Amino acid sequence: MGAEQAYLLAAVPAGMFLVLALFGRYMPRGGDFLGVLAIGTSFVLFFFVLVDFLDFYNFEEHHVAITKTIEWARIGPPGGGWDLRFGTYVDPMTIVMFGVITSVALMVNIFSIGYMKNEPRYWWFFAVLQLFAASMLMLVMADNLLLLLISWELVGVCSFLLIGFYWEKRSATEAAKKAFITTRTGDVGLMIGIILLYREAGTFNIQEIIHMAEAGEIGGTSLFVTMAFLFLGAMGKSAQVPFHVWLPDAMEGPTPVSALIHAATMVVAGVYLTARMLPVYAEADGMLLIITLVGLTTALVTGFIAITQTDIKKVLAYSTVGQLGFMFVALGTGHPTAAMFHLMTHAFFKALLFLGSGSVIHATHHHQEMDDLGGLWKKMPITGTTFLIGCVALSGLAPLAGFWSKDEIFAETLDKWGWTVIPLGIAAIFTAFYSTRLFIRTFMGQPRNKHVYEHTHESNALMTGPLLFLAALALVSGFFVFDGVAEAIGFPGGIGAFVFSHEPHHFGLGDIDWPLAAASTGMSIVGIFFGAWLYWGNRLAKSTRIAEAQPGVYQLLKNKFYFDELYQWFIDKAVLGFSFLTSWFDRYVVNDTGVDGSAQLTGYTGSVLKYIQTGRLPNYAMGIALGVLTLALAGLAVRG
């Protein structure tokens, strides 16, 4: 098997979805072992695809992608007309996404065996996990926008099903609807953008569109408008401000879902799409600046919000949104390297943190408020240690993965935009602060709820095993930036020499910008210091006094800048008000006047005219005579 058969990575879990959806409820343990087998098979097949691709890849000889297409539909005669072709496109960016999706999905499936045990609809949970993995894999290998859109919507459907998995809970169903509607709002823009791109380019093929844009065959204001619509879809799926409100509520789904869909894979679909179409964005004047500003706003806003949240999953949710903002800032530089690098490292350490929070929730019998936790490291040494690794990686301390990818983002941003590094640095300080706060309040100090503490225990091997695997990746994946490390495992160079826009960028120890690296480390240390100063040793009184000193600011952050309230007001006043006017117009103008009115007028006219129909010939003769006389008088009047 080689890269031309990469579609098998998606076909295997897609087939298993059908098996589990139809027969899973009748299988032992709901068929969970088949789910793990399916995604495990995709994980193994990924290495066959990787080896084949690395044997083929040669930038100097223009061997940069392996494609395979088939004719899906044809309209018109052979040699003419219009044909639709679907296919796969495997390049370095696709390879990175394959590795992230299959590895994280495999860990989530294994973790779920222990976490979801005895849950209702256990078999359905594993079935939808397979469909999600298949959809996401097909999305990243699609060679055209139409197939990408189909996969994109399937990912959204899976998200809806998994967020609302506990449909008996009102909060879960509301969260599922909120996620579906919010992301669909962005998806309308995506669909409009795809239609406009097809109108401009005459093709759905992504590479052909890129070549036409770079050759200047499409451009101007129309290209800017088109790419702005396309970017709306990316903003919705990747939860960028103002579409970010759906992702924290999506924590109502099972925690493994949070790790897979809302930390490592689905939410980065927007980042991937923007990275894939980045050469076209670069040709649309002003779009790169818009992408940067959106990412920067998101990183800052969600960083502020995260420091006041007390639900461990919601802290991580806002952290995810903020880190996605970092990725979009990196994309705004016009180079996908730093964004894809941070996408990869973030997937590993954020999946680790979400699964770690799941281990805590499972071990404490569904307690996830930090006010009920504390001191858990003694009870859960494996979970606590791996969680610490995840927090340090998220904070951006060397030599963990988060440091190297964030440093790349800072370097690219400083080179392109300069001034944006300052607010981005503030966002990085907040990231380190709330990561420290989260770890200390969950695992350090004295337990705040004795009953919860006494009944806490370390999770079983099915849950701690994935934590250890992801912790190892969080420790070492950042070194993929160095050419020497990447070449040692068969790659042509580090991430800059593997994922790039136009020319490879090689990187070694001598290429480190030490002042920038020191500044980046300093930001992390500042955030960690203030987090420890406020929360170490159960010293909540300090943070409480700060909140009491600025109650307005605290409530503003605690209530998430009132985005939800603002949207609810808009729906109640504007949307429902407009709906009332539309309903009134439909009822009284369209129905009562246009439809029923015409029918009633016909009936009334008939009821009046029936009195003329007497059946007497003299009356009819009189009518004819009067008609002729009327016509004669009218003719004379017209002739003058």
Secondary structure in CASP SS format (residue, H / E / C, confidence):
PFRMAT SS
TARGET T0000
AUTHOR 0000-0000-0000
METHOD secondary structure of the structure
MODEL  1
M C 1.00
G C 1.00
A H 1.00
E H 1.00
Q H 1.00
A C 1.00
Y H 1.00
L H 1.00
L H 1.00
A H 1.00
A H 1.00
V H 1.00
P H 1.00
A H 1.00
G H 1.00
M H 1.00
F H 1.00
L H 1.00
V H 1.00
L H 1.00
A H 1.00
L H 1.00
F H 1.00
G H 1.00
R H 1.00
Y H 1.00
M C 1.00
P H 1.00
R H 1.00
G H 1.00
G H 1.00
D H 1.00
F H 1.00
L H 1.00
G H 1.00
V H 1.00
L H 1.00
A H 1.00
I H 1.00
G H 1.00
T H 1.00
S H 1.00
F H 1.00
V H 1.00
L H 1.00
F H 1.00
F H 1.00
F H 1.00
V H 1.00
L H 1.00
V H 1.00
D H 1.00
F H 1.00
L H 1.00
D H 1.00
F H 1.00
Y C 1.00
N E 1.00
F C 1.00
E C 1.00
E C 1.00
H C 1.00
H E 1.00
V C 1.00
A C 1.00
I E 1.00
T E 1.00
K E 1.00
T E 1.00
I E 1.00
E E 1.00
W E 1.00
A E 1.00
R E 1.00
I E 1.00
G C 1.00
P C 1.00
P C 1.00
G C 1.00
G C 1.00
G C 1.00
W E 1.00
D E 1.00
L E 1.00
R E 1.00
F E 1.00
G E 1.00
T E 1.00
Y E 1.00
V E 1.00
D C 1.00
P H 1.00
M H 1.00
T H 1.00
I H 1.00
V H 1.00
M H 1.00
F H 1.00
G H 1.00
V H 1.00
I H 1.00
T H 1.00
S H 1.00
V H 1.00
A H 1.00
L H 1.00
M H 1.00
V H 1.00
N H 1.00
I H 1.00
F H 1.00
S H 1.00
I H 1.00
G H 1.00
Y H 1.00
M C 1.00
K C 1.00
N C 1.00
E C 1.00
P C 1.00
R C 1.00
Y H 1.00
W H 1.00
W H 1.00
F H 1.00
F H 1.00
A H 1.00
V H 1.00
L H 1.00
Q H 1.00
L H 1.00
F H 1.00
A H 1.00
A H 1.00
S H 1.00
M H 1.00
L H 1.00
M H 1.00
L H 1.00
V H 1.00
M H 1.00
A E 1.00
D C 1.00
N E 1.00
L H 1.00
L H 1.00
L H 1.00
L H 1.00
L H 1.00
I H 1.00
S H 1.00
W H 1.00
E H 1.00
L H 1.00
V H 1.00
G H 1.00
V H 1.00
C H 1.00
S H 1.00
F H 1.00
L H 1.00
L H 1.00
I H 1.00
G C 1.00
F C 1.00
Y C 1.00
W C 1.00
E C 1.00
K C 1.00
R H 1.00
S H 1.00
A H 1.00
T H 1.00
E H 1.00
A H 1.00
A H 1.00
K H 1.00
K H 1.00
A H 1.00
F H 1.00
I H 1.00
T H 1.00
T H 1.00
R H 1.00
T H 1.00
G H 1.00
D H 1.00
V H 1.00
G H 1.00
L H 1.00
M H 1.00
I H 1.00
G H 1.00
I H 1.00
I H 1.00
L H 1.00
L H 1.00
Y H 1.00
R H 1.00
E H 1.00
A H 1.00
G C 1.00
T C 1.00
F C 1.00
N E 1.00
I H 1.00
Q H 1.00
E H 1.00
I H 1.00
I H 1.00
H H 1.00
M H 1.00
A H 1.00
E H 1.00
A C 1.00
G C 1.00
E C 1.00
I C 1.00
G C 1.00
G H 1.00
T H 1.00
S H 1.00
L H 1.00
F H 1.00
V H 1.00
T H 1.00
M H 1.00
A H 1.00
F H 1.00
L H 1.00
F H 1.00
L H 1.00
G H 1.00
A H 1.00
M H 1.00
G H 1.00
K H 1.00
S C 1.00
A C 1.00
Q C 1.00
V C 1.00
P C 1.00
F C 1.00
H C 1.00
V C 1.00
W H 1.00
L H 1.00
P H 1.00
D H 1.00
A H 1.00
M H 1.00
E H 1.00
G C 1.00
P C 1.00
T H 1.00
P H 1.00
V H 1.00
S H 1.00
A H 1.00
L H 1.00
I H 1.00
H H 1.00
A H 1.00
A H 1.00
T C 1.00
M H 1.00
V H 1.00
V H 1.00
A H 1.00
G H 1.00
V H 1.00
Y H 1.00
L H 1.00
T H 1.00
A H 1.00
R H 1.00
M C 1.00
L H 1.00
P H 1.00
V H 1.00
Y H 1.00
A H 1.00
E H 1.00
A C 1.00
D C 1.00
G C 1.00
M H 1.00
L H 1.00
L H 1.00
I H 1.00
I H 1.00
T H 1.00
L H 1.00
V H 1.00
G H 1.00
L H 1.00
T H 1.00
T H 1.00
A H 1.00
L H 1.00
V H 1.00
T H 1.00
G H 1.00
F H 1.00
I H 1.00
A H 1.00
I C 1.00
T C 1.00
Q C 1.00
T C 1.00
D E 1.00
I H 1.00
K H 1.00
K H 1.00
V H 1.00
L H 1.00
A H 1.00
Y H 1.00
S H 1.00
T H 1.00
V H 1.00
G H 1.00
Q H 1.00
L H 1.00
G H 1.00
F H 1.00
M H 1.00
F H 1.00
V H 1.00
A H 1.00
L H 1.00
G C 1.00
T C 1.00
G C 1.00
H C 1.00
P C 1.00
T H 1.00
A H 1.00
A H 1.00
M H 1.00
F H 1.00
H H 1.00
L H 1.00
M H 1.00
T H 1.00
H H 1.00
A H 1.00
F H 1.00
F H 1.00
K H 1.00
A H 1.00
L H 1.00
L H 1.00
F H 1.00
L H 1.00
G H 1.00
S H 1.00
G H 1.00
S H 1.00
V H 1.00
I H 1.00
H H 1.00
A H 1.00
T C 1.00
H C 1.00
H C 1.00
H C 1.00
Q C 1.00
E E 1.00
M H 1.00
D H 1.00
D H 1.00
L C 1.00
G C 1.00
G C 1.00
L C 1.00
W C 1.00
K C 1.00
K C 1.00
M C 1.00
P H 1.00
I H 1.00
T H 1.00
G H 1.00
T H 1.00
T H 1.00
F H 1.00
L H 1.00
I H 1.00
G H 1.00
C H 1.00
V H 1.00
A H 1.00
L H 1.00
S H 1.00
G C 1.00
L C 1.00
A C 1.00
P C 1.00
L C 1.00
A H 1.00
G H 1.00
F H 1.00
W H 1.00
S H 1.00
K H 1.00
D H 1.00
E H 1.00
I H 1.00
F H 1.00
A H 1.00
E H 1.00
T H 1.00
L H 1.00
D H 1.00
K H 1.00
W C 1.00
G C 1.00
W C 1.00
T C 1.00
V H 1.00
I H 1.00
P H 1.00
L H 1.00
G H 1.00
I H 1.00
A H 1.00
A H 1.00
I H 1.00
F H 1.00
T H 1.00
A H 1.00
F H 1.00
Y H 1.00
S H 1.00
T H 1.00
R H 1.00
L H 1.00
F H 1.00
I H 1.00
R H 1.00
T H 1.00
F H 1.00
M C 1.00
G C 1.00
Q C 1.00
P C 1.00
R C 1.00
N C 1.00
K H 1.00
H H 1.00
V H 1.00
Y H 1.00
E H 1.00
H C 1.00
T C 1.00
H C 1.00
E C 1.00
S C 1.00
N C 1.00
A H 1.00
L H 1.00
M H 1.00
T H 1.00
G H 1.00
P H 1.00
L H 1.00
L H 1.00
F H 1.00
L H 1.00
A H 1.00
A H 1.00
L H 1.00
A H 1.00
L H 1.00
V H 1.00
S H 1.00
G H 1.00
F H 1.00
F H 1.00
V H 1.00
F C 1.00
D H 1.00
G H 1.00
V H 1.00
A H 1.00
E H 1.00
A H 1.00
I C 1.00
G C 1.00
F C 1.00
P C 1.00
G C 1.00
G C 1.00
I H 1.00
G H 1.00
A H 1.00
F H 1.00
V C 1.00
F C 1.00
S C 1.00
H C 1.00
E C 1.00
P C 1.00
H C 1.00
H C 1.00
F C 1.00
G C 1.00
L H 1.00
G H 1.00
D H 1.00
I C 1.00
D C 1.00
W H 1.00
P H 1.00
L H 1.00
A H 1.00
A H 1.00
A H 1.00
S H 1.00
T H 1.00
G H 1.00
M H 1.00
S H 1.00
I H 1.00
V H 1.00
G H 1.00
I H 1.00
F H 1.00
F H 1.00
G H 1.00
A H 1.00
W H 1.00
L H 1.00
Y H 1.00
W H 1.00
G H 1.00
N H 1.00
R C 1.00
L H 1.00
A H 1.00
K H 1.00
S H 1.00
T H 1.00
R H 1.00
I H 1.00
A H 1.00
E H 1.00
A H 1.00
Q C 1.00
P H 1.00
G H 1.00
V H 1.00
Y H 1.00
Q H 1.00
L H 1.00
L H 1.00
K H 1.00
N C 1.00
K H 1.00
F H 1.00
Y H 1.00
F H 1.00
D H 1.00
E H 1.00
L H 1.00
Y H 1.00
Q H 1.00
W H 1.00
F H 1.00
I H 1.00
D H 1.00
K H 1.00
A H 1.00
V H 1.00
L H 1.00
G H 1.00
F H 1.00
S H 1.00
F H 1.00
L H 1.00
T H 1.00
S H 1.00
W H 1.00
F H 1.00
D H 1.00
R H 1.00
Y H 1.00
V H 1.00
V H 1.00
N H 1.00
D H 1.00
T H 1.00
G H 1.00
V H 1.00
D H 1.00
G H 1.00
S H 1.00
A H 1.00
Q H 1.00
L H 1.00
T H 1.00
G H 1.00
Y H 1.00
T H 1.00
G H 1.00
S H 1.00
V H 1.00
L H 1.00
K C 1.00
Y C 1.00
I C 1.00
Q C 1.00
T C 1.00
G C 1.00
R C 1.00
L H 1.00
P H 1.00
N H 1.00
Y H 1.00
A H 1.00
M H 1.00
G H 1.00
I H 1.00
A H 1.00
L H 1.00
G H 1.00
V H 1.00
L H 1.00
T H 1.00
L H 1.00
A H 1.00
L H 1.00
A H 1.00
G H 1.00
L H 1.00
A H 1.00
V H 1.00
R H 1.00
G C 1.00
END
